Amino acid sequence: MREKKSGSYTPFWRNIKVVPYLYILPNMILFLTFMIIPIFMSFYYSTVKWNGLGDPKFIGLENYLYIFTDDVFIKSMFNTVYYSAVTVPILMVLSLLFAVLLNNKIPLRGLIRSSIYAPAVVSTVVVGTVFIWIFQDQLGLINYIITLLGGEGINWQNDTRFAMVMIIVATIWQKTGYNMVIYLAGLQGIPTELMEAATIDGATTWQKFRYVTLPLLKNTHMFVIITSLINSFRSFDLIYTMTQGGPLNATKTIVMYVYEQAFQKNYYGRAAAAGVVLFVLMVAFTVVQMKAKKED
C-alpha cells in the first residue's frame, strides 16, 4: 500500500460530506425562495414608487419619509407596541403558572393539559369569530355578565377604549396553551435531585420556585419571550377577523397598515417601507433580549 507523502496538500472540498447537505437542500431552497429573497426584495421595493403595474420608479427614502409623517402609521406603531407589551408578559405568567400546576400529579391532569392546549390548534379566524360573539354588545356573554352584576354593557367592537382589550383577551386565550407546553418541557428538564436537595435543606415551595425553578428556566423564558414577541408583532388574522383595524384605527397594527397600503391602496412602496420598519423592530427587540441573556 502506497503511503501518503507527509506534508501533502489535500483540497478542503474533499473533506466535505455531501450527503447531509443533500438532505437539507430542499428546505434550504424553500427558505431561500420564500424568506431570504423576499426580505431583500422588500428593501428594494421600499425605495421605489410602484402600484403593481408598469416599471417601479426609484424615489430613494421618500416612502420612509411619508410613513413617518403619516399619523395612521404612527398610531399603528403605538398599537403594535402596546399590544405586544400587554400580551407577552401576561402570556408568560399564565403559561408558567399552568405549567407549574400541571407538572404535579393531580387528578385529570392529562385532560386539563389538553383543554388548555386545545385553543392553540384552532384556526385563528374561528377564534376571532367566537370572541366577536362573546363580546357582542347585545347578546354577548361578557355584557350579559356585566349587566347581571349591575353594570352597563359595552360596545366592545366600536369603542376605541375597549376594542384592543377584546383582541388581547382572545390572543391570551389562544396562545397560553402553546407556551404552557414549552414551559412544561423546560420544567421536566430540571433534575429532580436539585428539588430533593432543596427540600432536604428546608426550602419552602416558594423558595424552590424562586431560587431553583426560575433560574433553571432562563433559556425557556428567552425562547417564550422572543417567539411571543415576534408573533404579536406580526399578528394580522385575529385582528382582521375581529375589528379590521377599527374603530378609528384603534386596533390597527403595522401589519394591518402594510396590508392596507399594498392591497387596498396599491402603494406597494409604502407597504414595503412599513414592512422593513417592522422587520427592523423585531430584529432590534430580539438582539436586545439576546444581549440581556448574555449579561445574566
Phi, psi and omega in degrees: 000132183281128180277148177288140177290133179294138178084004179290145183271129176248119179304141186296331184290343178286341179270355181279128177270119188281324189302313179301324180290330177293327179293322183268356183301314179301318179294321180294324177296315178296317180297318179294318185288318188256356179237299187292308181299313178301326178297313179292325177294327178296319176300320179294310183294339178289349180252010182234162173254119186204135179251015180097348179237150178074195182266137175297144179249122182292126180230012176069233185262015184298324179296321178292320177297323180293309186293329180280356171249005180268119181300326181293319179293318178299319178296319180294325176295314179299315180298321180296314180294317180297314179300316181290318183295334180271313187289319186297310179298319180295318178300318181296313183295311182295317181297317179294320179299311180296321181296316180296317180295317185272002172277347177269161179278104178231159179300141177058033183300316181297319180294318180293318177302313181297321181295321180286326181281336187308317180301337182292336181260001178277142178303137181297326177296320178295316178301314179299318180296317180297318182285337171297318177294318181297321182264012180300138189289334182264311187243009183288152182296318184297312179293329177296317178294319180299317180291326177297327180275005177093005180269184179247134182301152182247138175274079191303314186291331187249010178253120183297340181279334189240352183298317180292328178299318179299317180291320179298317179298316179297320180296314181297319179298321183281323190266344185300317183298321180297311180294329178299319179296322178297316179293324177299319177297320178294318180295322181285349176271355178280126181300133180293336181298325180294318178294320179295321178295319179295323178295317179298323179285358175089018180289141176282173179300316179295319180296321177295321179292317185287318189255349179243304186294307184301311179299323182284348177264016185302315180293324178294318176304314182298316180297315181295318180298311184294313181293320179294322179294316178297316180297321180289324179292328182255017179296130181222306190299320179294315181294318180296321180293321188272318187226345185054032177089351181270185354279142179053043178064019183292336180239014180283123178257178181297320179296320176297322178296317178300315179300315182296314181294322185279310192257349176252326182249352179061031174260080187290329178295315178295320178297318179295321179297317177295323177295322177296318178299317178298317179299314180297319179298315181294319178296318181297314179296321180295317179297317179300316180295320180293322177292320178299323179293318180296324180290333179291000000 
